[in-house]
Amino acid sequence: MENRPDQDTARLGRQAAIVIACAGLLSIFAPQLTRALGAPARVEMLFYLISLAAFIWSLVVTWKLWQKTRDK
């Protein structure tokens, strides 16, 4: 039987990995999305800002996970 903190750490790690992957895909496909939607260029910038926020969030979560597991 696994420890509950280990499961929480693994869950947060998987969640951060998924957010990093989705943010990367959003930043890569932002120009194609805006062209497909027929949206102005500022919508593309909004996509870039969303992906930047996701990268920053995942950096903070990864830093906290590293700090938590470093003491073990």
N, CA, C and O atoms as a GROMACS GRO file, in nm:
protein
  288
    1MET      N    1   0.083  -0.118   0.000
    1MET     CA    2   0.000   0.000   0.000
    1MET      C    3   0.088   0.125   0.000
    1MET      O    4   0.182   0.136   0.079
    2GLU      N    5   0.057   0.215  -0.089
    2GLU     CA    6   0.141   0.335  -0.103
    2GLU      C    7   0.105   0.440   0.000
    2GLU      O    8  -0.005   0.442   0.055
    3ASN      N    9   0.201   0.526   0.026
    3ASN     CA   10   0.178   0.639   0.112
    3ASN      C   11   0.093   0.742   0.041
    3ASN      O   12   0.106   0.761  -0.080
    4ARG      N   13   0.008   0.809   0.113
    4ARG     CA   14  -0.076   0.913   0.054
    4ARG      C   15   0.007   1.032   0.005
    4ARG      O   16  -0.023   1.084  -0.103
    5PRO      N   17   0.110   1.079   0.078
    5PRO     CA   18   0.191   1.190   0.026
    5PRO      C   19   0.262   1.155  -0.106
    5PRO      O   20   0.279   1.242  -0.192
    6ASP      N   21   0.303   1.029  -0.121
    6ASP     CA   22   0.367   0.990  -0.246
    6ASP      C   23   0.269   0.996  -0.362
    6ASP      O   24   0.306   1.033  -0.474
    7GLN      N   25   0.145   0.958  -0.337
    7GLN     CA   26   0.043   0.965  -0.440
    7GLN      C   27   0.013   1.110  -0.477
    7GLN      O   28  -0.006   1.142  -0.595
    8ASP      N   29   0.009   1.198  -0.378
    8ASP     CA   30  -0.015   1.339  -0.405
    8ASP      C   31   0.099   1.401  -0.484
    8ASP      O   32   0.076   1.481  -0.575
    9THR      N   33   0.221   1.363  -0.452
    9THR     CA   34   0.337   1.413  -0.525
    9THR      C   35   0.335   1.364  -0.670
    9THR      O   36   0.362   1.441  -0.762
   10ALA      N   37   0.302   1.239  -0.688
   10ALA     CA   38   0.295   1.185  -0.824
   10ALA      C   39   0.184   1.251  -0.904
   10ALA      O   40   0.200   1.280  -1.023
   11ARG      N   41   0.070   1.276  -0.839
   11ARG     CA   42  -0.042   1.340  -0.908
   11ARG      C   43  -0.005   1.482  -0.950
   11ARG      O   44  -0.035   1.523  -1.062
   12LEU      N   45   0.061   1.558  -0.862
   12LEU     CA   46   0.102   1.693  -0.897
   12LEU      C   47   0.207   1.693  -1.007
   12LEU      O   48   0.207   1.781  -1.093
   13GLY      N   49   0.295   1.595  -1.005
   13GLY     CA   50   0.395   1.584  -1.111
   13GLY      C   51   0.332   1.556  -1.246
   13GLY      O   52   0.369   1.615  -1.347
   14ARG      N   53   0.235   1.464  -1.248
   14ARG     CA   54   0.164   1.436  -1.374
   14ARG      C   55   0.085   1.556  -1.422
   14ARG      O   56   0.081   1.584  -1.541
   15GLN      N   57   0.022   1.626  -1.329
   15GLN     CA   58  -0.056   1.744  -1.365
   15GLN      C   59   0.035   1.852  -1.424
   15GLN      O   60  -0.001   1.916  -1.523
   16ALA      N   61   0.151   1.874  -1.365
   16ALA     CA   62   0.244   1.973  -1.418
   16ALA      C   63   0.294   1.932  -1.556
   16ALA      O   64   0.310   2.017  -1.644
   17ALA      N   65   0.318   1.804  -1.576
   17ALA     CA   66   0.364   1.757  -1.707
   17ALA      C   67   0.258   1.777  -1.814
   17ALA      O   68   0.290   1.816  -1.926
   18ILE      N   69   0.133   1.751  -1.780
   18ILE     CA   70   0.024   1.771  -1.877
   18ILE      C   71   0.009   1.918  -1.910
   18ILE      O   72  -0.012   1.954  -2.026
   19VAL      N   73   0.019   2.005  -1.809
   19VAL     CA   74   0.007   2.149  -1.833
   19VAL      C   75   0.122   2.198  -1.921
   19VAL      O   76   0.101   2.281  -2.009
   20ILE      N   77   0.243   2.149  -1.898
   20ILE     CA   78   0.356   2.189  -1.981
   20ILE      C   79   0.334   2.147  -2.125
   20ILE      O   80   0.360   2.224  -2.218
   21ALA      N   81   0.287   2.025  -2.145
   21ALA     CA   82   0.264   1.976  -2.281
   21ALA      C   83   0.155   2.056  -2.351
   21ALA      O   84   0.170   2.093  -2.468
   22CYS      N   85   0.045   2.083  -2.281
   22CYS     CA   86  -0.065   2.159  -2.343
   22CYS      C   87  -0.024   2.303  -2.371
   22CYS      O   88  -0.062   2.359  -2.474
   23ALA      N   89   0.053   2.363  -2.281
   23ALA     CA   90   0.099   2.500  -2.304
   23ALA      C   91   0.193   2.507  -2.423
   23ALA      O   92   0.188   2.602  -2.502
   24GLY      N   93   0.279   2.408  -2.436
   24GLY     CA   94   0.368   2.404  -2.552
   24GLY      C   95   0.291   2.388  -2.682
   24GLY      O   96   0.322   2.455  -2.781
   25LEU      N   97   0.193   2.302  -2.682
   25LEU     CA   98   0.112   2.284  -2.803
   25LEU      C   99   0.032   2.410  -2.835
   25LEU      O  100   0.017   2.447  -2.952
   26LEU      N  101  -0.020   2.476  -2.733
   26LEU     CA  102  -0.095   2.599  -2.757
   26LEU      C  103  -0.006   2.707  -2.815
   26LEU      O  104  -0.048   2.780  -2.906
   27SER      N  105   0.116   2.719  -2.765
   27SER     CA  106   0.205   2.821  -2.819
   27SER      C  107   0.251   2.788  -2.961
   27SER      O  108   0.276   2.879  -3.040
   28ILE      N  109   0.262   2.661  -2.993
   28ILE     CA  110   0.300   2.622  -3.129
   28ILE      C  111   0.186   2.645  -3.227
   28ILE      O  112   0.208   2.695  -3.338
   29PHE      N  113   0.065   2.609  -3.186
   29PHE     CA  114  -0.049   2.616  -3.278
   29PHE      C  115  -0.130   2.745  -3.267
   29PHE      O  116  -0.236   2.755  -3.329
   30ALA      N  117  -0.084   2.843  -3.193
   30ALA     CA  118  -0.157   2.969  -3.179
   30ALA      C  119  -0.179   3.039  -3.313
   30ALA      O  120  -0.290   3.085  -3.338
   31PRO      N  121  -0.080   3.050  -3.400
   31PRO     CA  122  -0.106   3.116  -3.529
   31PRO      C  123  -0.209   3.042  -3.615
   31PRO      O  124  -0.293   3.105  -3.679
   32GLN      N  125  -0.202   2.909  -3.616
   32GLN     CA  126  -0.298   2.833  -3.694
   32GLN      C  127  -0.439   2.845  -3.637
   32GLN      O  128  -0.536   2.851  -3.712
   33LEU      N  129  -0.449   2.849  -3.505
   33LEU     CA  130  -0.581   2.862  -3.442
   33LEU      C  131  -0.645   2.997  -3.475
   33LEU      O  132  -0.764   3.003  -3.505
   34THR      N  133  -0.566   3.104  -3.470
   34THR     CA  134  -0.624   3.235  -3.499
   34THR      C  135  -0.664   3.247  -3.645
   34THR      O  136  -0.765   3.309  -3.678
   35ARG      N  137  -0.584   3.187  -3.733
   35ARG     CA  138  -0.622   3.189  -3.876
   35ARG      C  139  -0.747   3.106  -3.899
   35ARG      O  140  -0.834   3.146  -3.977
   36ALA      N  141  -0.757   2.991  -3.833
   36ALA     CA  142  -0.874   2.904  -3.851
   36ALA      C  143  -1.001   2.969  -3.795
   36ALA      O  144  -1.109   2.952  -3.851
   37LEU      N  145  -0.986   3.044  -3.686
   37LEU     CA  146  -1.101   3.111  -3.628
   37LEU      C  147  -1.133   3.244  -3.696
   37LEU      O  148  -1.241   3.299  -3.678
   38GLY      N  149  -1.038   3.294  -3.775
   38GLY     CA  150  -1.057   3.424  -3.838
   38GLY      C  151  -1.050   3.538  -3.737
   38GLY      O  152  -1.113   3.642  -3.756
   39ALA      N  153  -0.975   3.517  -3.630
   39ALA     CA  154  -0.966   3.613  -3.521
   39ALA      C  155  -0.853   3.713  -3.547
   39ALA      O  156  -0.761   3.684  -3.624
   40PRO      N  157  -0.860   3.829  -3.483
   40PRO     CA  158  -0.751   3.926  -3.497
   40PRO      C  159  -0.622   3.879  -3.428
   40PRO      O  160  -0.622   3.780  -3.355
   41ALA      N  161  -0.515   3.952  -3.453
   41ALA     CA  162  -0.384   3.913  -3.399
   41ALA      C  163  -0.380   3.920  -3.247
   41ALA      O  164  -0.299   3.851  -3.184
   42ARG      N  165  -0.464   4.002  -3.187
   42ARG     CA  166  -0.459   4.012  -3.041
   42ARG      C  167  -0.510   3.884  -2.974
   42ARG      O  168  -0.476   3.857  -2.859
   43VAL      N  169  -0.590   3.806  -3.044
   43VAL     CA  170  -0.632   3.676  -2.990
   43VAL      C  171  -0.513   3.580  -2.987
   43VAL      O  172  -0.498   3.500  -2.895
   44GLU      N  173  -0.429   3.590  -3.088
   44GLU     CA  174  -0.306   3.509  -3.089
   44GLU      C  175  -0.217   3.546  -2.971
   44GLU      O  176  -0.158   3.459  -2.907
   45MET      N  177  -0.207   3.676  -2.942
   45MET     CA  178  -0.130   3.720  -2.827
   45MET      C  179  -0.192   3.669  -2.697
   45MET      O  180  -0.121   3.636  -2.602
   46LEU      N  181  -0.324   3.662  -2.692
   46LEU     CA  182  -0.392   3.606  -2.576
   46LEU      C  183  -0.355   3.459  -2.557
   46LEU      O  184  -0.333   3.414  -2.444
   47PHE      N  185  -0.350   3.384  -2.667
   47PHE     CA  186  -0.307   3.244  -2.658
   47PHE      C  187  -0.164   3.234  -2.605
   47PHE      O  188  -0.134   3.147  -2.523
   48TYR      N  189  -0.077   3.323  -2.650
   48TYR     CA  190   0.061   3.322  -2.602
   48TYR      C  191   0.068   3.356  -2.452
   48TYR      O  192   0.146   3.296  -2.378
   49LEU      N  193  -0.014   3.450  -2.409
   49LEU     CA  194  -0.015   3.486  -2.267
   49LEU      C  195  -0.070   3.372  -2.181
   49LEU      O  196  -0.021   3.349  -2.070
   50ILE      N  197  -0.169   3.302  -2.231
   50ILE     CA  198  -0.223   3.187  -2.159
   50ILE      C  199  -0.117   3.078  -2.145
   50ILE      O  200  -0.101   3.019  -2.039
   51SER      N  201  -0.045   3.053  -2.255
   51SER     CA  202   0.059   2.950  -2.247
   51SER      C  203   0.174   2.994  -2.156
   51SER      O  204   0.233   2.911  -2.087
   52LEU      N  205   0.206   3.122  -2.156
   52LEU     CA  206   0.310   3.171  -2.066
   52LEU      C  207   0.267   3.155  -1.920
   52LEU      O  208   0.347   3.114  -1.836
   53ALA      N  209   0.142   3.187  -1.891
   53ALA     CA  210   0.091   3.169  -1.754
   53ALA      C  211   0.095   3.022  -1.714
   53ALA      O  212   0.127   2.989  -1.599
   54ALA      N  213   0.063   2.932  -1.807
   54ALA     CA  214   0.068   2.789  -1.776
   54ALA      C  215   0.211   2.743  -1.750
   54ALA      O  216   0.235   2.662  -1.661
   55PHE      N  217   0.307   2.795  -1.828
   55PHE     CA  218   0.447   2.760  -1.804
   55PHE      C  219   0.494   2.811  -1.668
   55PHE      O  220   0.565   2.740  -1.596
   56ILE      N  221   0.455   2.931  -1.631
   56ILE     CA  222   0.495   2.986  -1.502
   56ILE      C  223   0.432   2.907  -1.388
   56ILE      O  224   0.498   2.877  -1.289
   57TRP      N  225   0.303   2.872  -1.403
   57TRP     CA  226   0.236   2.791  -1.300
   57TRP      C  227   0.307   2.657  -1.283
   57TRP      O  228   0.332   2.614  -1.170
   58SER      N  229   0.340   2.592  -1.394
   58SER     CA  230   0.405   2.461  -1.384
   58SER      C  231   0.546   2.474  -1.327
   58SER      O  232   0.594   2.383  -1.260
   59LEU      N  233   0.614   2.585  -1.353
   59LEU     CA  234   0.745   2.607  -1.293
   59LEU      C  235   0.733   2.619  -1.142
   59LEU      O  236   0.815   2.562  -1.069
   60VAL      N  237   0.633   2.691  -1.094
   60VAL     CA  238   0.613   2.706  -0.950
   60VAL      C  239   0.577   2.572  -0.886
   60VAL      O  240   0.631   2.538  -0.781
   61VAL      N  241   0.489   2.497  -0.948
   61VAL     CA  242   0.450   2.366  -0.894
   61VAL      C  243   0.569   2.271  -0.893
   61VAL      O  244   0.589   2.199  -0.795
   62THR      N  245   0.647   2.270  -0.999
   62THR     CA  246   0.764   2.184  -1.005
   62THR      C  247   0.866   2.224  -0.899
   62THR      O  248   0.929   2.137  -0.838
   63TRP      N  249   0.884   2.353  -0.878
   63TRP     CA  250   0.976   2.400  -0.774
   63TRP      C  251   0.930   2.354  -0.636
   63TRP      O  252   1.012   2.308  -0.555
   64LYS      N  253   0.801   2.366  -0.608
   64LYS     CA  254   0.748   2.321  -0.479
   64LYS      C  255   0.763   2.170  -0.461
   64LYS      O  256   0.795   2.124  -0.352
   65LEU      N  257   0.739   2.094  -0.567
   65LEU     CA  258   0.758   1.950  -0.559
   65LEU      C  259   0.904   1.915  -0.532
   65LEU      O  260   0.933   1.826  -0.451
   66TRP      N  261   0.993   1.984  -0.598
   66TRP     CA  262   1.136   1.958  -0.577
   66TRP      C  263   1.175   1.990  -0.434
   66TRP      O  264   1.250   1.915  -0.371
   67GLN      N  265   1.125   2.101  -0.381
   67GLN     CA  266   1.157   2.138  -0.243
   67GLN      C  267   1.101   2.036  -0.144
   67GLN      O  268   1.165   2.002  -0.044
   68LYS      N  269   0.980   1.987  -0.172
   68LYS     CA  270   0.917   1.890  -0.082
   68LYS      C  271   0.991   1.757  -0.083
   68LYS      O  272   1.008   1.696   0.023
   69THR      N  273   1.034   1.711  -0.199
   69THR     CA  274   1.099   1.580  -0.208
   69THR      C  275   1.249   1.586  -0.179
   69THR      O  276   1.312   1.482  -0.160
   70ARG      N  277   1.306   1.704  -0.174
   70ARG     CA  278   1.450   1.718  -0.148
   70ARG      C  279   1.484   1.680  -0.004
   70ARG      O  280   1.594   1.632   0.022
   71ASP      N  281   1.392   1.702   0.087
   71ASP     CA  282   1.419   1.675   0.227
   71ASP      C  283   1.406   1.529   0.267
   71ASP      O  284   1.442   1.491   0.378
   72LYS      N  285   1.354   1.447   0.176
   72LYS     CA  286   1.333   1.305   0.209
   72LYS      C  287   1.463   1.229   0.215
   72LYS      O  288   1.463   1.108   0.242
   0.00000   0.00000   0.00000
